[in-house]
Amino acid sequence: MQYFITGAAGFIGSSLADALLAQGHRVTGYDNFSTGLPKFIEKAKKSADYLFIEGDLLDTHALKNAMAGADMVFHFAANADVRFGTHHPSRDLEQNTIATFNVLEAMRANAVERIAFSSTGSVYGEPEIFPTPENAPFPVQTSLYAASKIAGEGLISAYCHGFGMRSYIFRFVSILGARYTHGHVFDFYKQLQNNPAQLNILGNGKQRKSYLHISDCISAMLTACDKSNEKINLFNLGTDEYVEVNQSIDVICEKLGVSPKRVYSGGQRGWIGDSPFIFLDTKKIRSLGWKPQYDIRASVKDTVRWIGENEWILEARK
Amino acid sequence: MQYFITGAAGFIGSSLADALLAQGHRVTGYDNFSTGLPKFIEKAKKSADYLFIEGDLLDTHALKNAMAGADMVFHFAANADVRFGTHHPSRDLEQNTIATFNVLEAMRANAVERIAFSSTGSVYGEPEIFPTPENAPFPVQTSLYAASKIAGEGLISAYCHGFGMRSYIFRFVSILGARYTHGHVFDFYKQLQNNPAQLNILGNGKQRKSYLHISDCISAMLTACDKSNEKINLFNLGTDEYVEVNQSIDVICEKLGVSPKRVYSGGQRGWIGDSPFIFLDTKKIRSLGWKPQYDIRASVKDTVRWIGENEWILEARK
């Protein structure tokens, strides 16, 4: 199979490329390096089955040409800056909603019929049901990021109905592990490197969140693509547990051997639109035989380990 | 109050403008006449409290200037061509999703804090619960039109959370009555005018649909804006009944005094993405004291009457 990956130099895209190449597939990676990193594609580029094209999803001509010959698209490119959506509202519209539209149009032009898409558990807004299943009550969006992802889901579903495509839509919890470049572990690591005596925490530290290790995320997506064959295949991806931010901090501090004073900004939410409790029901993906190898504690530890071995990332992603 | 109405020369926008002017408010209407009709604003233009500005929602500069001084926005402008979304996929993205983003940005620029939005019952896709409540299970989108409306809902909700706005989101069934310009009554009337002996019907005629009269639609929106004061006020608008397309045809034929041969294209759906059963739960809006004055039969009759008295519309909207 020949796969086309958008966001190919990102955390998830580059990890998937490596996995697909290891399985003997051909991969074309597409990325504009707006947040992706050249280091993440170094390994893939050593493969004769990998082609990297530097390009932007808003350049519809380049995108269409780059996608030629693909059997399936993994569309991961996105503005993943959840916290600062209100600082630049057009970014989510352009990089997420319009970019997804462009990917779908490029697929039509190239007669590519399968797409996998990275959505987010944040599309459930502030749900009332935990763990939250895929068919939870119709949610109200609370962040521009999630609104752009729900727009992408809607576009993809409508294209499947209207143009006979097949889609795999994954609603992720936060992903951890090697090549992790943003989020609370990253922020806390960086803070503690600068000052091991104090840690500033957004909110009251009691936000409950769920995390999934990148290797489990990749295996879940490949399992779904292999075993589920509906027109629209929608899956929550996560572990069947959650932790408080404070518990996550315990693991990070233990791993780093520090005991900082914890200073809280206060409030139930870390930022506007932050969901104080994310915990997804993953029965559907588990019913296909998939299960995660890492629990959250192990994922956090492995992430701290990876950052420790790759401190260049702290400079690369300021 | 000073209201800003997008799609002001359209069916619903022009009707609302007349209602607001009758209540003594000031109204600025904005429309590019892409589907709106100059005749529909003739009455409003006679009022000293009405200002009409011909402009496009994709012209962000003109939009921002036009909105100056508004207390609240009614955003009705949209590509409402549900059936032919797959013929021009970019139209829903531009006219609905991006246009809604532009309206929200113009509101930010002008510090306008309240918006009402015309969404659609089609956002429920093909629901499993009837009548379908606002908190029905998270739906899968089946049409580009509905996908663009759910994108608009998401943007508006996220802006309410992020920028302290208040919104009124209305999920409409199909609206009938004076100034109705597209939909099944229009199509059937036109066909029967050309050939009273035969009527071509999309699908098997057994699609079950719900309709609301424009006067009831206007009173429902004004009731919600008056009596509901959440950050995000989301309401289904419809009657508590539905009819088969065939029953609707009975009413039309009776009113016109014709008995055509009915020829069906076949299938459960009239077109790709058509929902074979639309019936919304309207308990929430009724709980505010609103109830419709027209049942569906009376709405269809009144629509046939209006088209009969305004046959110019058949030429104006080919």
Interface residues (C-beta under 8 A of the other chain):
Chain A: G85 T86 P89 S90 L93 T97 I98 F101 L104 E105 Y124 G125 E134 N135 A136 P137 F138 P139 V140 Q141 T142 S143 L144 A146 A147 S148 I150 A151 E153 G154 L155 S157 A158 Y159 H161 G162 F163 I232 L234 I272 G273
Chain B: G85 T86 P89 S90 L93 T97 I98 F101 L104 E105 Y124 G125 E134 N135 A136 P137 F138 P139 V140 Q141 T142 S143 L144 A146 A147 S148 I150 A151 E153 G154 L155 S157 A158 Y159 H161 G162 F163 I232 L234 I272 G273
